[in-house]
């Protein structure tokens, strides 16, 4: 047997040993047919993809992750692999909605900007309701995170459905309702479809009261809890202009009943300025992160997102709920107790319906256990997940968590063409998946075993 054969057989044996050693992993991204999760009147092009980890929490929280323009569910699943990895250990569910065949998400039509009006926002909320019912989910721990069009959709979801979402992280998003200005309400993949030139260019300005009244008009009569928000933006962004952050501050401080003047400012890392606003109970419910000199290139960091939502540890409850007992959905979150002053023995773990206490909205109990970490100081590290590169394409950030470097790891701060959507963004894949390794090894082993034998000379 010559050296080549020894090498081949040795590699094959090693590959087989590695394959045997790799743990079996059953969880994968699954498409759910609209006939199963949907309802009449929803856009036919909106599709649902869901990731349910093998080890699911008893009352699993839910994270919605809408994609960027020209994105899709599978791509976002890969782009947010660092957050998916945390879902595997913490047991929460992730929903990856997809606007199939569309340029961007519809966050500007009257359909989407009306509570119960259908549209893309209504379709995503229907997905959440389906998952809550099917997997006995925690209705007090529903979140949204997205970049670019996904950030725009996140703010629309929080504004139009404050009764569904507890918090959101918007990367390069715009104020809820801004996208309605000059909105091109057409379907398809054209570069200007589902696009708002005035908002994208940062040319929509209102007072805080006007912004607040606009969002409140999307759900008339609602007076309950408003979701907290974390907004990230690059100061050199020309695709979704940085000027939108100032408008975002006016809108969300008004909605949350806060002063436009921040409670504090700090620098979590060089080149990033954070402003934060606290509620009456002292919890940070709104914060902005301005990244100096960065274009349409804000990175995604799964661990930081998980910490902000309080999902970095298994169990527990929403951190705002824990910090403000009785003031937000979930009451004080203790097992067997309602909200503050409520009757004991009902409500309890996981938002089980029952009697709440004072201010315990809809009688939801709140998940039992220790609170997760809050949003303060949850700065995302540049390059730890992926950043939007030149022309709006997001590449993997250098040194991503558990990940791979991509050809343009740091991203290009120049952004793209601000005159059109130009936002074919794709967050970098930052996780090494054992299934992918197994696939590679199987392929290698197949090639090796399938190679015709050579006669020894």
Secondary structure, DSSP 8 states (H G I E B T S, - for coil): --HHHHHHHHHHHHHHHHHHHS-------EEE-HHHH--TTS-TTEEEEEE--SS--TT--EEE----TT--HHHHHHHTHHHHHHHHHH--EEEEEEETT-SS---SSTTTTSTT--HHHHHHHHHHHHHHHHTT--TT-EEEEEETHHHHHHHHHHHH-TTT-SEEEEES---TTGGGTTB----SS-TTTT-BHHHHTT-----HHHHHHHHHGGGTT--S---EEEEEEETT-TTTTTHHHHHHHHHHHHHTT--SS-SEEEEEETTEEEEEEE-TTS-EEEEEEEETT--S-----HHHHHHHHT-SSSS-B-HHHHHSTTTSTTTT--TT--SBT--TTSS-GGG-BS---BT-GGGB----S-B---STT----TTSS-EE-GGG-EE--TT-TT----TTTT--TT---TTS-------------HHHHHHHHHHHHHHHHHS------
